Amino acid sequence: VDNPLEPTKSPLMEKEYDFPWDAANSDLIIKTTGRNGKSDDMEVEFNNVNNGYAGAVHIHFFSSGPKYILSHCNSGWTEFSSNLPSDDNKIWRISYNQETRRLQIYCNDELVFNSVMSANFCTGC
């Protein structure tokens, strides 16, 4: 992909919105903006082939910086393993490969999370 943040690959969102995402054919791109110190959340839910809940990525924008929880995987808010860009405006790209079960999260084109969702990583996988 020449430009992984190209809006034509998936919707570019600037507000709360629910829509189906075909992870097999595109990445999910979400734009978050500075909130003047207020805490906000971002949640991306995953459904199985029967449209049942299969887990979620929750990102909370604490005043100390964003942290995440992966449903069925970790029990508390976890800091990202790499430093996130300091920009107030962030473009998040979430990529999930169904064959390898690899979840990747990018922030402003920097890889900030990369793991295979497996029983070794997540108790609920």
Accessible surface in RSA format (square Angstrom, percent):
REM  Atomic radii and reference values for relative SASA: ProtOr
REM  Chains: A
REM  Algorithm: Lee & Richards
REM  Probe-radius: 1.40
REM  Slices: 20
REM RES _ NUM      All-atoms   Total-Side   Main-Chain    Non-polar    All polar
REM                ABS   REL    ABS   REL    ABS   REL    ABS   REL    ABS   REL
RES VAL A   1   135.89  89.4  60.20  54.5  75.69 182.4  71.37  62.0  64.52 175.0
RES ASP A   2   158.29 110.9 119.42 118.9  38.87  91.9  40.04  94.2 118.26 117.9
RES ASN A   3    72.40  49.9  68.17  65.9   4.23  10.2  22.99  55.3  49.41  47.8
RES PRO A   4    27.01  19.7  23.73  21.6   3.29  11.9  25.19  20.8   1.83  11.4
RES LEU A   5    41.69  23.2  34.44  24.6   7.25  18.2  34.44  24.2   7.25  19.5
RES GLU A   6    65.67  37.7  65.67  49.7   0.00   0.0  20.20  39.1  45.47  37.1
RES PRO A   7    66.30  48.3  58.51  53.3   7.78  28.3  58.71  48.5   7.59  47.2
RES THR A   8   121.85  86.7  85.06  86.2  36.79  87.7  80.09 107.6  41.76  63.1
RES LYS A   9    86.97  42.4  73.49  45.1  13.48  32.1  38.56  34.7  48.41  51.6
RES SER A  10     8.97   7.6   0.95   1.3   8.01  18.5   8.97  19.1   0.00   0.0
RES PRO A  11    65.76  47.9  54.12  49.3  11.64  42.3  64.73  53.4   1.03   6.4
RES LEU A  12    75.15  41.9  45.89  32.8  29.26  73.6  45.89  32.2  29.26  78.7
RES MET A  13    29.02  15.0  24.71  16.4   4.31  10.3  29.02  24.7   0.00   0.0
RES GLU A  14   115.14  66.1  85.93  65.0  29.21  69.5  30.45  58.9  84.69  69.1
RES LYS A  15   158.73  77.4 140.10  86.0  18.62  44.3  95.59  86.0  63.14  67.3
RES GLU A  16   165.70  95.1 134.55 101.8  31.16  74.2  60.35 116.7 105.36  86.0
RES TYR A  17   128.61  60.0 110.81  63.0  17.80  46.3  70.33  52.9  58.28  71.8
RES ASP A  18   133.50  93.5 109.50 109.0  24.01  56.8  40.17  94.5  93.33  93.1
RES PHE A  19    53.15  26.6  24.41  15.1  28.74  74.8  31.23  18.9  21.92  62.7
RES PRO A  20   131.87  96.1 107.05  97.6  24.82  90.2 118.80  98.1  13.06  81.2
RES TRP A  21    48.92  19.6  18.06   8.7  30.87  72.5  21.35  11.4  27.57  44.7
RES ASP A  22    76.92  53.9  64.89  64.6  12.03  28.5  38.71  91.1  38.22  38.1
RES ALA A  23    17.25  15.9   6.79  10.5  10.46  23.8   6.79   9.6  10.46  27.7
RES ALA A  24    67.28  61.9  31.84  49.1  35.44  80.6  37.91  53.4  29.38  77.8
RES ASN A  25   112.11  77.3  85.20  82.3  26.91  64.8  30.54  73.5  81.57  78.8
RES SER A  26    26.90  22.7  19.23  25.7   7.67  17.7  15.56  33.1  11.35  15.9
RES ASP A  27    28.80  20.2  28.28  28.2   0.51   1.2   2.34   5.5  26.46  26.4
RES LEU A  28     7.51   4.2   7.51   5.4   0.00   0.0   7.51   5.3   0.00   0.0
RES ILE A  29     0.17   0.1   0.17   0.1   0.00   0.0   0.17   0.1   0.00   0.0
RES ILE A  30    10.84   6.2  10.84   8.1   0.00   0.0  10.84   7.8   0.00   0.0
RES LYS A  31    58.85  28.7  51.36  31.5   7.49  17.8   8.26   7.4  50.58  53.9
RES THR A  32    19.40  13.8  18.28  18.5   1.12   2.7  17.93  24.1   1.47   2.2
RES THR A  33    47.17  33.6  41.19  41.8   5.98  14.3  30.88  41.5  16.30  24.6
RES GLY A  34    37.96  46.8   0.00   N/A  37.96  46.8  17.89  49.1  20.07  45.0
RES ARG A  35   110.62  46.4  97.99  50.0  12.63  30.1  26.23  35.9  84.38  51.1
RES ASN A  36   155.50 107.2 115.38 111.5  40.12  96.6  37.67  90.7 117.83 113.9
RES GLY A  37    65.55  80.8   0.00   N/A  65.55  80.8  38.12 104.6  27.43  61.4
RES LYS A  38   153.75  75.0 140.23  86.0  13.51  32.2  89.98  81.0  63.76  67.9
RES SER A  39    61.46  51.9  36.74  49.0  24.72  57.0  18.73  39.9  42.74  59.9
RES ASP A  40    50.51  35.4  47.42  47.2   3.09   7.3  13.19  31.0  37.31  37.2
RES ASP A  41    97.10  68.0  66.25  65.9  30.85  73.0  27.92  65.7  69.18  69.0
RES MET A  42    17.43   9.0  11.94   7.9   5.48  13.1  17.05  14.5   0.38   0.5
RES GLU A  43    87.39  50.2  57.24  43.3  30.15  71.8  17.01  32.9  70.38  57.5
RES VAL A  44    11.32   7.4   8.12   7.4   3.20   7.7  11.32   9.8   0.00   0.0
RES GLU A  45    97.71  56.1  75.30  57.0  22.41  53.4  18.15  35.1  79.56  65.0
RES PHE A  46    38.11  19.1  35.84  22.2   2.27   5.9  38.11  23.1   0.00   0.0
RES ASN A  47    86.10  59.4  54.46  52.6  31.64  76.2   8.84  21.3  77.26  74.7
RES ASN A  48    71.77  49.5  55.74  53.9  16.03  38.6  30.54  73.5  41.23  39.9
RES VAL A  49   153.42 101.0 113.88 103.1  39.54  95.3 123.36 107.2  30.06  81.5
RES ASN A  50   129.88  89.6 100.18  96.8  29.70  71.5  30.91  74.4  98.98  95.7
RES ASN A  51   117.76  81.2  98.61  95.3  19.15  46.1  27.91  67.2  89.85  86.8
RES GLY A  52    27.79  34.3   0.00   N/A  27.79  34.3  27.79  76.3   0.00   0.0
RES TYR A  53   108.82  50.8  78.81  44.8  30.01  78.1  70.96  53.3  37.86  46.7
RES ALA A  54    53.91  49.6  23.19  35.8  30.72  69.9  30.94  43.6  22.97  60.8
RES GLY A  55     4.45   5.5   0.00   N/A   4.45   5.5   4.45  12.2   0.00   0.0
RES ALA A  56     4.39   4.0   0.00   0.0   4.39  10.0   0.00   0.0   4.39  11.6
RES VAL A  57     2.22   1.5   1.54   1.4   0.68   1.6   1.54   1.3   0.68   1.8
RES HIS A  58    45.36  24.8  45.36  31.5   0.00   0.0  27.77  28.6  17.59  20.5
RES ILE A  59     0.69   0.4   0.60   0.4   0.09   0.2   0.60   0.4   0.09   0.3
RES HIS A  60    29.88  16.3  29.88  20.8   0.00   0.0  21.42  22.1   8.46   9.8
RES PHE A  61    34.31  17.2  32.11  19.9   2.20   5.7  32.20  19.5   2.11   6.0
RES PHE A  62    65.01  32.5  56.97  35.3   8.04  20.9  57.16  34.7   7.85  22.5
RES SER A  63   109.29  92.4  67.45  90.0  41.84  96.4  42.31  90.1  66.99  93.8
RES SER A  64    96.76  81.8  51.85  69.2  44.91 103.4  57.24 121.9  39.52  55.4
RES GLY A  65    22.33  27.5   0.00   N/A  22.33  27.5  22.21  60.9   0.12   0.3
RES PRO A  66    26.95  19.6  20.22  18.4   6.72  24.4  20.22  16.7   6.72  41.8
RES LYS A  67    50.30  24.5  50.30  30.9   0.00   0.0   5.22   4.7  45.07  48.0
RES TYR A  68    20.78   9.7  20.78  11.8   0.00   0.0   1.42   1.1  19.36  23.9
RES ILE A  69    34.94  19.9  34.94  26.0   0.00   0.0  34.94  25.2   0.00   0.0
RES LEU A  70     4.95   2.8   4.95   3.5   0.00   0.0   4.95   3.5   0.00   0.0
RES SER A  71    23.11  19.5  12.43  16.6  10.67  24.6  11.80  25.1  11.30  15.8
RES HIS A  72    94.66  51.7  72.04  50.1  22.61  57.9  61.20  63.1  33.46  38.9
RES CYS A  73    29.20  22.1   5.25   5.9  23.95  56.3   3.32   8.4  25.89  27.9
RES ASN A  74    44.42  30.6  28.93  28.0  15.49  37.3  33.30  80.1  11.12  10.7
RES SER A  75   125.66 106.2  82.41 110.0  43.25  99.6  55.90 119.0  69.76  97.7
RES GLY A  76    35.05  43.2   0.00   N/A  35.05  43.2  30.99  85.1   4.06   9.1
RES TRP A  77   103.93  41.7  75.01  36.3  28.92  67.9  53.15  28.3  50.78  82.4
RES THR A  78    48.97  34.8  45.20  45.8   3.77   9.0  38.88  52.2  10.09  15.3
RES GLU A  79   119.61  68.7 108.97  82.4  10.64  25.3  33.41  64.6  86.20  70.4
RES PHE A  80    18.33   9.2   2.27   1.4  16.06  41.8   2.42   1.5  15.91  45.5
RES SER A  81   113.52  95.9  68.93  92.0  44.59 102.7  57.75 123.0  55.77  78.1
RES SER A  82    47.76  40.4  39.39  52.6   8.37  19.3  44.28  94.3   3.48   4.9
RES ASN A  83   140.68  97.0 124.62 120.4  16.06  38.7  33.23  80.0 107.46 103.9
RES LEU A  84    33.77  18.8  12.66   9.1  21.11  53.1  12.84   9.0  20.93  56.3
RES PRO A  85    21.21  15.5   8.53   7.8  12.68  46.1  19.26  15.9   1.95  12.1
RES SER A  86   111.26  94.0  79.17 105.7  32.09  73.9  54.54 116.1  56.71  79.5
RES ASP A  87    79.55  55.7  71.67  71.3   7.87  18.6  18.88  44.4  60.67  60.5
RES ASP A  88   109.17  76.5  92.40  92.0  16.78  39.7  18.63  43.8  90.55  90.3
RES ASN A  89    83.59  57.6  76.69  74.1   6.90  16.6  16.79  40.4  66.80  64.6
RES LYS A  90    19.55   9.5  19.30  11.8   0.25   0.6   6.48   5.8  13.07  13.9
RES ILE A  91    38.72  22.0  38.66  28.8   0.05   0.1  38.66  27.8   0.05   0.1
RES TRP A  92     0.01   0.0   0.00   0.0   0.01   0.0   0.00   0.0   0.01   0.0
RES ARG A  93    24.08  10.1  24.08  12.3   0.00   0.0   0.00   0.0  24.08  14.6
RES ILE A  94     0.43   0.2   0.43   0.3   0.00   0.0   0.43   0.3   0.00   0.0
RES SER A  95    22.62  19.1  22.38  29.9   0.25   0.6   0.62   1.3  22.00  30.8
RES TYR A  96    43.81  20.5  38.01  21.6   5.80  15.1  21.68  16.3  22.13  27.3
RES ASN A  97    72.54  50.0  65.51  63.3   7.03  16.9  20.23  48.7  52.31  50.6
RES GLN A  98   107.08  59.9  89.10  65.1  17.98  42.8  27.48  58.5  79.60  60.4
RES GLU A  99   169.80  97.5 133.97 101.4  35.82  85.3  54.52 105.5 115.28  94.1
RES THR A 100    76.96  54.7  62.86  63.7  14.10  33.6  67.95  91.3   9.01  13.6
RES ARG A 101   101.32  42.5 101.32  51.6   0.00   0.0  35.27  48.2  66.05  40.0
RES ARG A 102    85.03  35.7  83.64  42.6   1.39   3.3  20.21  27.6  64.82  39.3
RES LEU A 103     3.03   1.7   3.03   2.2   0.00   0.0   3.03   2.1   0.00   0.0
RES GLN A 104    40.16  22.5  40.16  29.4   0.00   0.0   0.93   2.0  39.24  29.8
RES ILE A 105     0.09   0.1   0.09   0.1   0.00   0.0   0.09   0.1   0.00   0.0
RES TYR A 106    37.06  17.3  37.06  21.1   0.00   0.0  14.19  10.7  22.87  28.2
RES CYS A 107     0.00   0.0   0.00   0.0   0.00   0.0   0.00   0.0   0.00   0.0
RES ASN A 108    36.26  25.0  21.91  21.2  14.35  34.6  18.24  43.9  18.02  17.4
RES ASP A 109    75.48  52.9  57.39  57.1  18.08  42.8  14.19  33.4  61.29  61.1
RES GLU A 110    91.70  52.6  87.66  66.3   4.04   9.6  34.71  67.1  56.98  46.5
RES LEU A 111    74.19  41.3  53.25  38.1  20.94  52.6  53.25  37.4  20.94  56.4
RES VAL A 112     3.06   2.0   0.23   0.2   2.83   6.8   2.58   2.2   0.47   1.3
RES PHE A 113    17.11   8.6  13.51   8.4   3.60   9.4  16.77  10.2   0.34   1.0
RES ASN A 114    71.92  49.6  43.66  42.2  28.27  68.1   9.52  22.9  62.40  60.3
RES SER A 115    20.12  17.0  16.50  22.0   3.62   8.3   9.75  20.8  10.38  14.5
RES VAL A 116    51.37  33.8  46.86  42.4   4.52  10.9  46.86  40.7   4.52  12.3
RES MET A 117    18.96   9.8  18.96  12.5   0.00   0.0  11.87  10.1   7.09   9.4
RES SER A 118    33.24  28.1  32.03  42.7   1.20   2.8  26.21  55.8   7.03   9.8
RES ALA A 119    81.94  75.3  59.94  92.5  22.00  50.1  60.04  84.6  21.90  58.0
RES ASN A 120   152.82 105.4 114.07 110.2  38.75  93.3  31.43  75.6 121.40 117.3
RES PHE A 121    84.43  42.2  61.90  38.3  22.53  58.6  66.90  40.6  17.53  50.2
RES CYS A 122     0.23   0.2   0.00   0.0   0.23   0.5   0.08   0.2   0.15   0.2
RES THR A 123   135.26  96.2 101.45 102.8  33.82  80.6  85.40 114.7  49.86  75.4
RES GLY A 124    45.46  56.1   0.00   N/A  45.46  56.1  19.01  52.2  26.45  59.2
RES CYS A 125    60.84  46.0   9.99  11.1  50.85 119.5  23.88  60.5  36.96  39.9
END  Absolute sums over single chains surface
CHAIN  1 A     7930.4       5950.1       1980.3       3715.1       4215.2
END  Absolute sums over all chains
TOTAL          7930.4       5950.1       1980.3       3715.1       4215.2
